[in-house]
């Protein structure tokens, strides 16, 4: 057998092996991309679900507890709260805004909505918390602890929303 023929056969076999390997890798990459897309959808669905459950549970807690409902209503309307009631009202605000900030971080990570939706989650939720931060107690609470308990970007976002509310009311 001629060595040149052997070398040519080896080169053809090597080339076939490379082509087969590339086809296999391409199939694996495509499959991995599909799985990543599916996992992203699951993660987004899960986060949206967790957000809905949190807010439903938050207001369910108020609805199921008449004392807490009374405190919440008084806090929103600016009626006088005794120190214990003020603490409970502020705790409700703390729970709400801590969760909202967490959801905002998830949103910034791409775990809400889809790539084509430019809706900002905090701006989307603003009508739900407007009454809280527009109340005397809510406004005082935010002014007192908002900057210290929030990331700068979240604090700035809330401040921007509040400024827009003030502009609307003029």
C-alpha angles and dihedrals in degrees: 000000000000116000091220090058091049091050090048092051091048090050092050091048090048091049091050090049091052092048092048090048092051092049089050093048091048090052091049092049091049091049091047091050091052091050092049090051091050091047090050090053091049091049092049092047090048093051094047089048093048090050092051091047092050094052092043090051092045093056092037088059090054092045094050096047113062093192091053091044089052092050092046092051092046091048092051095047094045096243114155115278123200115230094267092048091048089052092051092047091050090048089056090051090047092053092046097048095040088055092044091052091049090051089048090056090050089049091052088051089060097253096125131069117341134291092266094054112085094183110137109226097218092048088047090053094044096100089056095054100032093094091050096054094036092059119093093246094043093049092048091047093050093046090049101045110006097096094044097047100041136065112255093249093051092045091050091048092053091046090052090052092047090050090053090052091052090049090051093052094055 
